[in-house]
Amino acid sequence: MTVQKNPLVKPFLKWAGGKRQLLPEIRKYLPKNIGKTTYFEPFLGGGALLFELQPKTAIVNDKNKELINCYQVIKDSVEELIQALQNHKQNHSEEYYYHLRQLDRFKKKYNQLSNIEKAARIIYLNKTCYNGLFRVNSHGYFNVPFGRYKNPNILDEAVLRGVNDYLNQKSVTFLNRDFAEAVETAKKGDFVYFDPPYDPVSNTASFTGYDINGFNQEQQERLK
C-alpha cells in the first residue's frame, strides 16, 4: 500500500495497550489492499495503527465516550482546543491538576463544560498524570495521581493540527458503541483490526481500568 502519509499524524494520547512500539511487527501481517477498502477499528484507543496507515475511509469506535470526544473535537475544533490547552499549560501545577481531576465528581458542574473543555481536560490530565495513564474507578471518576514531570508535553500543536488535517482530508467516522455494533456494516474485502483490552492473566493483574465498563472474560468470549 503506497499512500502519501503525514509523519505528524500520530497518537496525541498515551493509552493503555497502545501499539506504537509494535507497528513494524503488525505491518508484516497486513493485507496489501487495505487502501482500497474500508478500515474498521472497534477498539480505537490511542489510534496507533489508524495513524500509521492513514486509510482513506475508516470507521473507528471506542466504548470510552471521553476518548471519542477528544477525536471529534480535534477534527471539528482544533484551534479552540489548542487555546484551551495553552490555558492549562500556563496554569499547570499540582493544585491545578487536582482541581481539574475532581471536576467529574460533580456531574452538574462537569456537564456544563463544552466538548472542547472536556477534551482539553482529558488531554491535559493524560499528559501530566502519573505514568500517562487514563484510568477511572468504579464510579467512572478519573483517579490517576499527579505526575511529577519537569516539563510535560501538554501541548503539541504540530501533532494536533496534523491529526486534524488527516481527519478532515479523509473519510473517518467516529462511533461510541459496542464493538459488535461498530462492525455491523463491514463487508467482504474490508479490513477489521481487533485490538481489544488485554485479557488479565489473574484477577489482580487487570488492565481494563481505563473503562468503567471493563472488558471481562464474558466480553472476551463474545469477541471470540
C-alpha positions in Angstrom: 0.0 0.0 0.0 1.7 3.2 -1.2 -0.1 6.1 0.5 1.4 9.6 1.0 1.5 9.9 4.7 1.9 12.8 7.0 4.5 12.0 9.7 2.9 14.4 12.1 -0.3 12.2 12.2 0.4 10.1 15.3 -1.2 9.4 18.7 -1.9 12.5 20.8 -2.6 10.5 24.0 -0.7 7.8 25.9 -3.2 4.9 26.1 -3.1 1.6 27.9 -2.3 -1.2 25.4 -1.0 1.2 22.8 0.8 -0.4 19.9 3.2 2.2 18.7 6.2 0.1 19.5 4.7 -3.0 17.8 3.8 -1.3 14.5 6.7 -2.8 12.5 5.7 -6.3 13.6 2.0 -5.7 13.0 2.6 -4.4 9.4 4.1 -7.8 8.5 0.6 -9.3 8.7 -1.5 -6.7 7.0 -3.1 -7.3 3.6 -1.8 -5.2 0.7 -5.2 -3.9 -0.4 -6.2 -2.0 2.8 -6.1 1.3 1.0 -8.8 0.2 -1.4 -11.3 -0.9 1.3 -12.9 0.5 4.4 -10.8 0.2 7.6 -12.6 -0.7 10.8 -11.2 -0.5 14.3 -13.7 -1.3 17.0 -11.3 -0.7 19.9 -9.6 2.5 18.8 -7.7 3.6 22.0 -4.7 5.8 21.0 -5.2 5.1 17.3 -1.6 4.0 16.6 -2.4 1.7 13.6 -5.0 4.1 12.2 -2.5 6.9 12.2 0.3 4.7 10.8 -1.8 3.6 7.9 -3.9 6.8 7.4 -6.6 5.0 5.3 -8.8 7.0 3.0 -12.0 5.5 4.5 -12.3 4.4 8.1 -15.0 3.6 10.7 -13.5 3.6 14.2 -15.0 3.1 17.5 -14.3 3.1 21.2 -16.6 2.5 24.2 -14.9 5.3 26.1 -17.0 8.4 25.5 -14.3 10.8 26.7 -11.8 9.4 24.3 -14.1 9.6 21.2 -15.0 13.2 22.2 -11.3 14.1 22.0 -11.0 12.8 18.4 -14.2 14.6 17.4 -13.0 17.9 18.9 -9.6 17.6 17.2 -11.5 17.0 13.9 -14.0 19.8 14.3 -12.4 22.5 16.6 -8.7 22.0 16.8 -7.8 25.7 17.1 -10.2 26.2 20.0 -8.7 23.0 21.6 -5.2 24.4 21.3 -6.3 27.6 23.0 -7.8 25.6 25.9 -4.6 23.6 26.3 -2.5 26.7 26.2 -4.5 27.9 29.2 -4.0 24.6 31.0 -0.2 24.8 30.2 0.0 28.3 31.7 -1.8 27.3 34.9 -0.1 23.9 35.3 0.6 22.9 38.9 -0.2 20.1 41.3 -3.0 22.1 42.8 -4.4 22.9 39.3 -4.1 19.3 38.3 -6.2 18.0 41.2 -8.7 20.8 40.6 -9.3 19.6 37.1 -9.2 16.0 38.0 -12.0 16.3 40.5 -14.4 18.0 38.2 -16.0 14.7 37.1 -17.1 14.1 40.7 -19.6 17.0 40.3 -21.9 15.9 37.4 -23.8 19.1 37.2 -20.7 21.2 37.0 -19.0 18.7 34.7 -21.9 18.6 32.3 -21.7 22.4 31.9 -18.3 22.0 30.3 -18.3 22.2 26.5 -17.0 19.3 24.4 -13.8 21.4 23.8 -13.3 21.9 27.5 -13.8 18.2 28.2 -11.3 17.2 25.5 -8.7 19.7 26.8 -9.2 18.4 30.3 -8.6 14.8 29.3 -5.5 15.6 27.2 -4.1 17.8 30.0 -4.6 15.1 32.6 -3.2 12.4 30.4 0.0 14.5 29.8 0.5 15.4 33.4 -0.7 12.4 35.4 1.5 9.7 36.8 2.8 7.4 34.1 0.5 9.0 31.5 -2.4 6.6 32.1 -6.2 7.0 31.6 -7.8 5.2 34.4 -11.1 5.5 36.1 -12.5 4.0 39.3 -15.8 2.0 39.7 -17.8 5.3 39.7 -16.2 6.4 36.4 -14.0 9.1 38.0 -10.5 9.8 36.7 -8.3 8.7 39.6 -4.6 8.8 38.5 -2.4 10.8 40.8 -0.3 13.8 39.7 2.9 13.0 37.8 5.9 14.9 38.8 7.4 15.8 35.4 9.8 18.7 35.0 8.5 19.7 31.6 5.4 17.7 30.5 4.5 18.0 26.8 1.0 19.4 27.5 0.5 21.0 24.1 1.9 19.6 20.8 0.3 21.9 18.2 2.0 20.2 15.2 0.6 16.8 16.1 -2.9 18.1 16.8 -3.0 20.1 13.5 -1.6 17.1 11.7 -4.3 14.8 13.1 -6.9 17.5 12.2 -5.7 17.6 8.6 -5.9 13.9 8.2 -9.3 13.5 9.8 -10.7 16.3 7.5 -9.0 15.2 4.3 -10.1 11.6 4.6 -13.5 10.0 5.5 -13.1 9.0 9.1 -16.3 8.2 11.1 -16.1 8.0 14.9 -18.5 5.8 16.8 -19.1 5.3 20.6 -20.8 1.9 20.6 -20.4 -1.7 21.5 -17.7 -3.3 19.4 -20.2 -5.7 17.6 -22.3 -2.7 16.5 -19.2 -0.9 15.3 -18.5 -3.5 12.6 -22.1 -4.3 11.5 -21.6 -2.5 8.2 -18.3 -4.3 7.3 -18.5 -6.2 4.1 -16.3 -8.7 2.2 -12.9 -7.2 1.4 -13.0 -4.6 4.3 -10.2 -4.7 6.9 -11.1 -5.0 10.5 -8.5 -4.6 13.2 -9.5 -6.0 16.5 -7.2 -4.9 19.4 -9.3 -5.4 22.5 -8.3 -4.7 26.1 -5.9 -7.3 27.5 -7.4 -10.5 29.0 -6.0 -10.3 32.6 -3.6 -13.1 33.5 -5.1 -13.1 37.0 -7.8 -11.4 39.0 -5.4 -8.8 40.3 -3.5 -8.2 37.0 -6.2 -6.3 35.2 -5.5 -3.7 32.5 -9.2 -2.8 32.0 -9.4 0.0 34.5 -9.4 2.7 31.7 -13.1 2.0 31.1 -15.8 2.0 33.7 -17.5 -0.9 31.8 -14.4 -3.0 31.8 -13.8 -5.9 29.4 -14.2 -9.1 31.3 -13.9 -12.8 30.4 -17.5 -12.8 29.1 -16.7 -10.0 26.7 -13.5 -11.7 25.5 -15.6 -14.8 24.8 -18.2 -12.8 22.9 -15.5 -11.2 20.8 -14.0 -14.7 20.0 
